[in-house]
Amino acid sequence: MDAPNRFVYLLNRSFQNEATDAERAELSLLIDSGEYDAELNAYALRSLAIRAYKDENVIISGAKSLKLQWQPYKNGILKAQLDLCEAPDILEESKLFNIEVTTAPATDSLLAWSPDFKGYNVVIQNTNNIHNKTLRWPRRIEEKLEQYVADGGGLYILHSANNAFPHWKEYDRMIGLGWRLKETGFALEIDRSKKIIRIPPGEGSNTSHGERFDALINILSRHPINNDFPEQWRTASMELYTHARGPAENVTVLSYAFDIATNKNWPVDWVVEYGKGRVYNSSMGHLWKGENYPISYRCIGFQTTMIRAVEWLATGNVTYPLPAKFPHASISVLDE
């Protein structure tokens, strides 16, 4: 897949003969339309002016540092490609969903952020504040999500979103298991006879993971999401969470994989009943900075699972068919 490129342009006015002394000290950052989650560090500059190109709609919020490689463009202008994920929209390409995106800004404007969860069948949660736990949703938004799910809404916890919000007890109940300290909840292990062992708080380890690997997924519980999946199938470059912790209430583990470091089986994906609502949580879906549509997202098994999970969360049923190239013992991925 040829991903579209996005560029930001840095214009140093000191290249212009007619510039004033003040202008020579200023850098102008001219940005194409879009929404950028970026922390702009300008401490080495006397002045940084951030401007949108004429008639362009630009939104900038904090939380992510940009490590840009500047290259000459023309007339004293430098350019750098933004390190953004331009992966194809897996859900939209299924033709089953209409999707909108809202970004929780990592700035003071977070207090004004007010998503309307009630207007949607499913909320896909992709926030992770593990490296800055002071970044929290306002309490009124937490309460809105709790009520939305309790009243019958669907919630998809995308990979590291289960790292987020350790302060929020109802969030722990919604996700069932997450990236937590060992004292904070139960962990679930699957033994050789496919029985679930509940590891009490304080026993075992904190949540962790090893290197990514091509994991052999083993079905534990049949469900509309995996109803016709093979008993075992392999997904590419997965990050398996070990000792995921939480209340583990009303949890159904759908699948598991073997971790060579602990010599144990751990849940890969699971669903949670929360009030009248449904929640899906999974170790699959890892996307690291610098990655642009990685092999883990091109895995046909992951894409099928994601589409079916969202459809089930929205309707309680699954109509999306099993692709002919769904993986078995070997991985099966789409071409780039």
RABELQUI-V278934 format. One line per field, one symbol per residue. ss: DSSP state (2 for helix, 1 for strand, 0 for the rest). phi: phi as a letter, one per 20 degrees, with the letter a starting at -180 (. if undefined). psi: psi as a letter, one per 20 degrees, with the letter a starting at -180 (. if undefined). A space follows every 50 residues. Layout:
ss=???
phi=???
psi=???
This chain:
ss=00000011111122200000222201111110011111100000001111 11000001111111100000111100111110000000022220000000 00000002222200002220011110000000000000222222222222 00011110222220000022222220010002220111110000011110 00000001100011111110000000000001111111001100110000 11111111100001111111111100111111000000000000222212 222222222222222000000000000000001000
phi=.effedcddddefffefefegfffedddddcffqdddbdeecfedfbcdd ceggmedccccepcfedddfcfdalmedcbffedfdgffgffffmdcdcc ccdffebffgfefbfdffecfcdeecebdgebffecfggffgfffgfgfg epfdcdeelffeeflffdfffgffemcbebffferfddddefemeedeef gnemcffbbeffbfeeedfdcfbgfdgdffgcbddeledeedlgcrflel ddfebbbedffelbecgdcbdcecmeeccdcbffofbdgneclfffeeff ffffffffffffffcnccdfffffegfcfdfccfff
psi=popqqpqqpoooiiiphjqrgghhiqppopprqappnqoookiiqhpopo qqqpjqopppqripqpnqopqpfqljpqqpppmqokqqogghiijiqppq pppoplahihhipmqnhhjqhqpopjpokhiniioqqqhhhghhgggggh ijrpppoodihjhqliiohhghhgigqaorqhiiaqqpqpahjkqppooq phqbrrqaqbqqrnpopppgpqqhgkgjqqhqqpqplqoppqkpqahlpk pophrrrpohgikrpqqgqqqppocirqppqqhqjpoqpipomrhhhiph ggggggghgggghhiirpipqpqhkpqdhqqoqqq.
